[in-house]
Amino acid sequence: MRTVAVLPAYNEADTVGRVVERTREHVDEVVVVDDGSSDATAEIARSHDATVVEHVFNTGVGGAVRTGYQYAIRHDYDFVLQIDADGQHDPDQIPRLLDRAEGHDMVIGSRYLNESIQDYSIVRKAGIRFFTRVVRTLGGVDITDVTSGFRVYRVEALAEILHRSDKHWAVEQTLEAAKRGQRITEVSVEIPTRETGQSQFTLDTFVLYPLRMTDVIIRILLFR
Amino acid sequence: MVEYTVVNLVAFLVGGVFLANGYYLLRRGREAMALFVTSLVVGGGLIFVALFPNVFQVVASLLGLELKARAILVISNLTLFVLVTYLLNRIGRLYDRVSRLNEQVSLLRADREERGDD
């Protein structure tokens, strides 16, 4: 079983090195997709022997993970692990996700199966709950944390559900996988709120979040 | 008797700009015919109503409106709506293409680095 880890990274110079080091213990290759960082993220990742794929400009986390998926597909990996470069996800949990991936197409590390979700803001929790409910209802799949970025995919199945949105990829991708009857499961993983670096949840994200997600849901319902 | 005002002159000039823009885009060969046709229709329409302002009285009658000013408003709003929808659609498609190019360029560069290492 060949596994590649994909780390979407945007200005994560402070944390990416350590995450690469700890992740490599569990996978065959670590690929950092540098999404147009203006700091030394790419150089630091290279110095820790990660393969670095550098975006020409910043597209958003969805675009970065999609590039990572393409890398996994092109290099004939069996599984792709997605993990954040900011240190929020504990690499020691990777074996638990990979173990569950045998027999599944998608494994999501869920914050809702443990107490770590309690540390998140009310707005964030409401957003996660709402969109998880949307995916549960529309996709008929029993999941608790659709927005989690700590995941494992079977590459063969992933090729069928490459999402289009650069900003909010998780809902579109998970919903499509559910509609295609892919085997989706969850593993309880504690994911604390991030303390360093620049969060993807900016004011702009919060303001436009409902509009973008509505757009994604309508697009999937109508065209996919 | 048709009365021409500054509004007619402005409409005529803006229509001319639309036509010139359409011609410019076509000459450069960067956009599809659809954009040229849109510029042609909007520009030609503006010049037409600048030269024949009373035509809106006919439109107002057709739409069941009392005043031609209301007909102008209705037609303007509909035209704007169509244009904005079209442009938003094109922006979305262009963004998607640029994003895909970004993805492909980054992967090709990584491939090149990998081969260079070998």
Interface residues (C-beta under 8 A of the other chain):
Chain A: V33 T51 V52 V53 E54 H55 V56 F57 T59 G63 R66 T67 Q70 Y71 R74 R164 D166
Chain B: D96 S99 N102 E103 V105 S106 L107 R109 A110 E114
